[in-house]
Amino acid sequence: MSKNTNRTSPKIAKLASETLRNPNASATAKSFAASALSQTSTGKQTSAEMEAKAGKALQSTKFSADTKTLAASVVSQSNKQRGSK
């Protein structure tokens, strides 16, 4: 299975950190932030479950731009072959 070697950028890592510290951030945003931060300097890939949640968030109108930015980062770090099946 092909590995995705993308890493979370410093800009997204900063946004993720701020989101996790924000008491008003939604649970969904914090979930995406935690996933993005966990992939900052490791070879970890997004799980299929998290990829599906992030994909739905990107298509929804109810999430903020910051939440969608974190969701996009999570999706970009998913397994490449999983998306091509």
Contacts in CASP RR format, 6 or more apart in sequence:
PFRMAT RR
TARGET T0000
AUTHOR 0000-0000-0000
METHOD contacts of the structure
MODEL  1
MSKNTNRTSPKIAKLASETLRNPNASATAKSFAASALSQTSTGKQTSAEM
EAKAGKALQSTKFSADTKTLAASVVSQSNKQRGSK
1 79 0 8 1.000
1 81 0 8 1.000
2 79 0 8 1.000
2 80 0 8 1.000
2 81 0 8 1.000
3 43 0 8 1.000
3 45 0 8 1.000
3 79 0 8 1.000
4 45 0 8 1.000
4 76 0 8 1.000
4 77 0 8 1.000
4 78 0 8 1.000
4 79 0 8 1.000
4 80 0 8 1.000
5 43 0 8 1.000
6 39 0 8 1.000
6 76 0 8 1.000
6 77 0 8 1.000
7 39 0 8 1.000
7 40 0 8 1.000
7 41 0 8 1.000
7 42 0 8 1.000
7 43 0 8 1.000
7 77 0 8 1.000
8 16 0 8 1.000
8 36 0 8 1.000
8 37 0 8 1.000
8 39 0 8 1.000
8 40 0 8 1.000
8 73 0 8 1.000
8 77 0 8 1.000
9 73 0 8 1.000
12 36 0 8 1.000
12 69 0 8 1.000
12 70 0 8 1.000
12 73 0 8 1.000
13 36 0 8 1.000
13 37 0 8 1.000
13 40 0 8 1.000
15 33 0 8 1.000
15 66 0 8 1.000
15 69 0 8 1.000
15 70 0 8 1.000
16 32 0 8 1.000
16 33 0 8 1.000
16 34 0 8 1.000
16 36 0 8 1.000
16 37 0 8 1.000
16 70 0 8 1.000
16 73 0 8 1.000
17 33 0 8 1.000
17 37 0 8 1.000
19 25 0 8 1.000
19 29 0 8 1.000
19 30 0 8 1.000
19 32 0 8 1.000
19 33 0 8 1.000
19 66 0 8 1.000
19 70 0 8 1.000
20 30 0 8 1.000
20 33 0 8 1.000
20 34 0 8 1.000
20 37 0 8 1.000
25 33 0 8 1.000
26 63 0 8 1.000
26 67 0 8 1.000
28 53 0 8 1.000
28 57 0 8 1.000
28 63 0 8 1.000
28 67 0 8 1.000
29 63 0 8 1.000
29 64 0 8 1.000
29 66 0 8 1.000
29 67 0 8 1.000
29 70 0 8 1.000
31 50 0 8 1.000
31 53 0 8 1.000
32 50 0 8 1.000
32 53 0 8 1.000
32 54 0 8 1.000
32 57 0 8 1.000
32 67 0 8 1.000
32 70 0 8 1.000
32 71 0 8 1.000
32 73 0 8 1.000
32 74 0 8 1.000
33 70 0 8 1.000
35 46 0 8 1.000
35 50 0 8 1.000
35 54 0 8 1.000
35 70 0 8 1.000
35 74 0 8 1.000
36 70 0 8 1.000
36 73 0 8 1.000
36 74 0 8 1.000
36 77 0 8 1.000
38 44 0 8 1.000
39 45 0 8 1.000
39 46 0 8 1.000
39 77 0 8 1.000
44 77 0 8 1.000
45 77 0 8 1.000
45 78 0 8 1.000
45 79 0 8 1.000
46 54 0 8 1.000
46 74 0 8 1.000
46 75 0 8 1.000
46 77 0 8 1.000
46 78 0 8 1.000
46 79 0 8 1.000
48 78 0 8 1.000
48 79 0 8 1.000
48 82 0 8 1.000
50 74 0 8 1.000
50 78 0 8 1.000
51 74 0 8 1.000
51 75 0 8 1.000
51 78 0 8 1.000
51 79 0 8 1.000
51 82 0 8 1.000
53 71 0 8 1.000
54 71 0 8 1.000
54 72 0 8 1.000
54 74 0 8 1.000
54 75 0 8 1.000
55 71 0 8 1.000
55 75 0 8 1.000
57 63 0 8 1.000
57 67 0 8 1.000
57 68 0 8 1.000
57 71 0 8 1.000
58 68 0 8 1.000
58 71 0 8 1.000
58 72 0 8 1.000
58 75 0 8 1.000
63 71 0 8 1.000
END
